[in-house]
C-alpha cells in the first residue's frame, strides 16, 4: 500500500472512530448534535444538553479555568437551524465592508434557556474574553457569525464563529477609531457564560 493511501485510510478510520464516539457521547446526554460542538453556553441556562466540564476531555476549557455542571452546546447545524441575520460592517482588518451572517446572539441565548440573563461573558479560543450586557447584545443586534462573504468562517481565520455586530449602523460606535470598534466582538468565539 502506498504511503498516501495508507495515511488516507488511517485518517478515515480515525474519523469513523471519532464520529462513533461523538454519537455515543451525544446519546448519553440527550443531545441532537450531528457534528462537532462549536459553541458551549454555560451558567444561568436551562436544562442544557450536556453534563459537567470534564477536565480530561475539555482541555481548552479546563486550561482557561472554566467550571460548569451543565451546558448547552451547538454544532454548525444547530446554529444554522436558527433564524439567520446578515450584517455588512467595515472590518478593521482590511478596512472593507464584508457580509457576515448567522443567528442573532439573543436567539442563541434563548435557545440555551438563557434569554433573561443580565450579562454574558464571550470567550474566544485564544482566551480573550469580554463581558457584554444582554441589553447591549439586543441594542447592537449581535450575531454569532458563521459565514463571511457567503462562506463558512474558517478556524485559523476569524472563526469558525464570531460574536459581532454591524459597527457601521451605530453612530456611537462609528465615532471610535476603526481599531476600537470591535473590542466587544471576540472572533473565534467558542464559549459563552450566562450571568444573572
C-alpha positions, 0 to 999 in steps of 0.5 A: 500500500502506498504511503498516501493511501495508507495515511488516507485510510488511517485518517478515515478510520480515525474519523469513523472512530471519532464520529462513533464516539461523538454519537455515543457521547451525544446519546448519553446526554440527550443531545441532537448534535450531528457534528462537532460542538462549536459553541458551549453556553454555560451558567444561568441556562436551562436544562442544557444538553450536556453534563459537567466540564470534564477536565480530561476531555475539555482541555481548552476549557479546563486550561482557561479555568472554566467550571460548569455542571451543565451546558448547552452546546451547538454544532454548525447545524444547530446554529444554522437551524436558527433564524439567520441575520446578515450584517455588512460592517467595515472590518478593521482588518482590511478596512472593507465592508464584508457580509457576515451572517448567522443567528442573532446572539439573543436567539442563541441565548434563548435557545440555551434557556438563557434569554433573561440573563443580565450579562454574558461573558464571550470567550474566544479560543485564544482566551480573550474574553469580554463581558457584554450586557444582554441589553447591549447584545439586543441594542447592537443586534449581535450575531454569532457569525458563521459565514463571511462573504457567503462562506463558512468562517474558517478556524485559523481565520476569524472563526469558525464563529464570531460574536459581532455586530454591524459597527457601521449602523451605530453612530456611537460606535462609528465615532471610535477609531476603526481599531476600537470598534470591535473590542466587544466582538471576540472572533473565534468565539467558542464559549459563552457564560450566562450571568444573572 
